[in-house]
Amino acid sequence: MVDRVSNGIQIKGTRDGLMVTLDEKIAWETLKESLLAQMSERAAFFQGAKVVLEIGNRVITGEQLGKLKDDLAAIGISFWAVLSQSAATEESAQTLGLATRIHTRPVERTGSKSLDSYLEGEQAIFLRKTLRSGFKVASHGHIVILGDVNPGAEIIAGGSIIVWGRLRGIAHAGAEGNEDAVVCALDLSPTQLRIADYVSISPQRKGKTQPEVAYIENQQVVAEPWVIKEH
């Protein structure tokens, strides 16, 4: 899931944190300042994130990596790994205690589980409570809420938002640019609904409420009855 591509910087959410890929054709200082600006603008959302930096064949010194690590730490972001094809850059990263390899967990294969029946889930947080005015919940993954979201409450998710209740506050799904994200609720009546960079204000409710799902279609947010579809 690609979350955001901007000014030579691609940010992608993974199980290891945020994978930040830098365009090798753009100067390091330019990219660094742009990355810090993007994350500073949304410091509340990125707070506590772990960053993996992918820089290809670019040669980066330990001093440059150390400065970036300190700048990210200043806004509450952990810089923990560098992926590079440059031996010199890898050595610089290792002297700072940064990882230079990421090991992903393989899918298990057993006689009792076929590949079709063994599905890997995605990162999400689950809250069993009603969010009252003034409450704010943010996550890089999906957010599932068993309860209502009252006016004045806010949900921000890098992935999708599912509310098993009434959604009457502010909901922002795909907050890092994921246009495939959706917002589902048993009563979808938000004061503001946003998916990626597309914003929708709920029309005046008429008639009986019903479960609905909102998504992006033809560059606008649309809603339809929430019906589970088999794929």
C-alpha positions as CSV (number, residue, x, y, z in Angstrom):
1,M,0.0,0.0,0.0
2,V,1.6,3.2,-1.2
3,D,0.7,6.0,1.2
4,R,2.3,9.1,-0.3
5,V,4.6,10.1,-3.1
6,S,5.7,13.7,-3.0
7,N,8.8,15.7,-4.1
8,G,10.9,12.6,-4.8
9,I,9.9,10.9,-1.5
10,Q,7.7,7.8,-1.4
11,I,6.3,6.7,2.0
12,K,4.8,3.3,2.3
13,G,3.3,1.7,5.4
14,T,4.8,-1.8,6.2
15,R,4.8,-4.1,9.2
16,D,8.3,-2.8,10.0
17,G,7.1,0.8,10.1
18,L,7.3,3.5,7.5
19,M,9.3,2.6,4.4
20,V,10.7,5.9,3.0
21,T,12.2,5.7,-0.5
22,L,14.3,8.6,-1.8
23,D,14.8,9.5,-5.4
24,E,18.5,9.1,-6.2
25,K,18.3,12.0,-8.7
26,I,17.5,14.6,-6.1
27,A,20.1,16.1,-3.8
28,W,20.3,14.6,-0.3
29,E,19.8,17.9,1.6
30,T,16.8,18.8,-0.6
31,L,15.2,15.4,0.2
32,K,16.0,15.6,3.8
33,E,14.4,19.0,4.3
34,S,11.4,17.9,2.3
35,L,11.0,14.8,4.4
36,L,11.3,16.6,7.7
37,A,8.8,19.3,6.5
38,Q,6.2,16.6,5.5
39,M,6.5,14.8,8.8
40,S,6.6,18.0,10.9
41,E,3.4,19.2,9.3
42,R,1.7,16.0,10.5
43,A,3.7,15.4,13.6
44,A,0.7,14.3,15.7
45,F,0.0,11.5,13.1
46,F,3.6,10.4,12.7
47,Q,4.3,10.5,16.4
48,G,6.0,7.3,17.5
49,A,6.5,5.9,14.0
50,K,9.6,3.9,13.0
51,V,11.3,4.8,9.8
52,V,13.2,2.6,7.3
53,L,15.1,4.6,4.8
54,E,15.7,3.1,1.3
55,I,18.3,5.1,-0.7
56,G,19.5,2.8,-3.4
57,N,23.1,3.4,-4.5
58,R,23.4,6.8,-2.9
59,V,26.5,7.3,-0.7
60,I,25.6,8.9,2.6
61,T,28.0,9.6,5.4
62,G,27.6,8.7,9.1
63,E,27.4,12.4,9.9
64,Q,24.5,12.9,7.5
65,L,22.6,9.9,8.8
66,G,23.2,10.9,12.4
67,K,21.8,14.4,11.7
68,L,18.7,13.0,10.1
69,K,18.3,10.6,13.1
70,D,18.5,13.5,15.5
71,D,16.1,15.6,13.5
72,L,13.5,12.8,13.3
73,A,13.9,12.1,17.0
74,A,13.2,15.7,17.8
75,I,9.7,15.3,16.3
76,G,9.1,11.9,18.0
77,I,10.0,9.6,15.1
78,S,12.4,6.7,15.4
79,F,14.9,6.2,12.5
80,W,16.0,2.6,12.9
81,A,17.1,1.1,9.5
82,V,18.8,2.0,6.2
83,L,18.5,-0.1,3.0
84,S,21.2,0.6,0.5
85,Q,23.2,-1.0,-2.3
86,S,26.2,1.1,-1.3
87,A,28.7,-0.7,1.0
88,A,30.0,2.7,2.3
89,T,26.5,3.8,3.2
90,E,25.8,0.5,4.9
91,E,29.0,0.8,7.0
92,S,28.0,4.4,8.0
93,A,24.6,3.2,9.1
94,Q,26.0,0.3,11.1
95,T,28.4,2.6,13.0
96,L,25.3,4.5,14.2
97,G,23.5,1.3,15.3
98,L,21.1,1.4,12.4
99,A,19.9,-1.9,10.9
100,T,20.8,-2.6,7.2
101,R,18.6,-5.7,6.7
102,I,14.9,-6.3,7.3
103,H,13.8,-9.9,7.8
104,T,10.2,-10.6,6.9
105,R,8.3,-13.5,8.4
106,P,7.6,-16.2,5.8
107,V,4.1,-17.6,5.3
108,E,3.7,-20.9,7.0
109,R,3.0,-23.9,4.9
110,T,1.5,-27.0,6.6
111,G,-0.4,-30.0,5.4
112,S,-3.5,-28.7,7.2
113,K,-3.5,-25.2,5.7
114,S,-3.6,-24.5,2.0
115,L,-2.4,-21.1,0.6
116,D,-6.0,-20.3,-0.2
117,S,-7.2,-20.7,3.4
118,Y,-4.3,-19.1,5.2
119,L,-4.5,-15.3,4.9
120,E,-2.3,-12.8,6.5
121,G,-4.1,-9.9,8.2
122,E,-3.2,-6.2,8.2
123,Q,-2.2,-3.9,11.1
124,A,-5.2,-2.4,12.9
125,I,-6.3,-1.1,16.3
126,F,-9.6,-2.0,18.0
127,L,-11.4,0.2,20.5
128,R,-14.5,-0.9,22.4
129,K,-15.9,2.4,23.5
130,T,-17.8,5.5,22.5
131,L,-15.6,8.4,21.4
132,R,-17.0,11.6,22.9
133,S,-16.4,15.2,21.9
134,G,-12.7,16.1,22.2
135,F,-11.4,12.5,21.8
136,K,-8.9,11.9,18.9
137,V,-7.7,8.5,17.7
138,A,-4.9,8.2,15.1
139,S,-3.1,5.1,13.6
140,H,-0.9,4.3,10.7
141,G,-3.1,1.2,10.1
142,H,-6.8,0.5,10.1
143,I,-9.1,1.6,13.0
144,V,-12.1,-0.5,14.2
145,I,-14.4,1.0,16.8
146,L,-17.2,-0.9,18.6
147,G,-19.2,2.0,19.7
148,D,-20.3,5.5,18.5
149,V,-18.2,8.4,17.4
150,N,-19.9,11.5,18.6
151,P,-19.7,15.0,17.1
152,G,-16.5,16.7,18.1
153,A,-14.5,13.4,18.1
154,E,-11.9,12.6,15.4
155,I,-10.5,9.5,13.8
156,I,-7.4,9.5,11.6
157,A,-6.3,6.3,9.9
158,G,-3.6,5.5,7.4
159,G,-5.9,2.6,6.3
160,S,-9.7,2.1,6.6
161,I,-12.1,3.0,9.3
162,I,-14.9,0.7,10.5
163,V,-17.4,1.9,13.1
164,W,-19.8,-0.6,14.5
165,G,-22.1,2.2,15.6
166,R,-23.0,5.8,14.7
167,L,-20.3,7.8,13.1
168,R,-21.1,11.5,13.6
169,G,-17.7,13.0,14.2
170,I,-14.8,13.6,11.8
171,A,-13.3,10.6,10.0
172,H,-10.1,10.7,7.8
173,A,-9.2,7.4,6.2
174,G,-6.2,6.9,4.0
175,A,-4.6,9.8,5.8
176,E,-1.2,9.2,4.2
177,G,-2.6,9.2,0.6
178,N,-4.2,5.7,0.4
179,E,-7.1,6.2,-2.0
180,D,-8.1,2.5,-1.6
181,A,-9.2,3.1,2.0
182,V,-12.9,3.0,3.0
183,V,-15.0,4.3,5.8
184,C,-17.9,2.0,7.1
185,A,-20.4,2.6,9.8
186,L,-23.8,1.3,10.8
187,D,-25.0,5.0,10.7
188,L,-22.7,7.0,8.5
189,S,-23.4,10.7,9.4
190,P,-20.0,12.3,9.9
191,T,-19.6,16.1,10.3
192,Q,-16.7,15.6,7.8
193,L,-15.5,12.6,6.0
194,R,-12.2,12.5,4.2
195,I,-10.4,9.7,2.2
196,A,-6.9,10.5,1.2
197,D,-7.2,14.1,-0.1
198,Y,-10.9,13.9,-1.0
199,V,-13.3,15.6,1.4
200,S,-17.1,15.0,1.7
201,I,-19.7,16.7,3.9
202,S,-22.6,14.4,4.8
203,P,-26.0,15.6,3.3
204,Q,-29.0,16.0,5.5
205,R,-30.2,12.5,6.5
206,K,-33.6,11.6,5.2
207,G,-35.5,8.4,6.0
208,K,-34.3,5.3,7.9
209,T,-30.6,4.9,8.5
210,Q,-28.7,1.9,7.2
211,P,-25.1,0.6,7.2
212,E,-23.0,2.4,4.6
213,V,-19.5,2.3,3.1
214,A,-17.8,5.4,1.7
215,Y,-15.0,5.1,-0.9
216,I,-13.4,7.1,-3.7
217,E,-14.8,6.7,-7.2
218,N,-14.1,9.0,-10.1
219,Q,-12.1,11.3,-7.9
220,Q,-14.9,11.9,-5.4
221,V,-16.2,10.3,-2.2
222,V,-19.3,8.3,-2.7
223,A,-21.4,6.1,-0.3
224,E,-23.5,3.1,-0.8
225,P,-25.2,0.5,1.4
226,W,-22.6,-1.6,3.3
227,V,-23.0,-5.1,1.9
228,I,-20.4,-7.7,2.4
229,K,-19.2,-8.9,-1.0
230,E,-17.3,-12.1,-1.6
231,H,-14.3,-11.9,-3.9
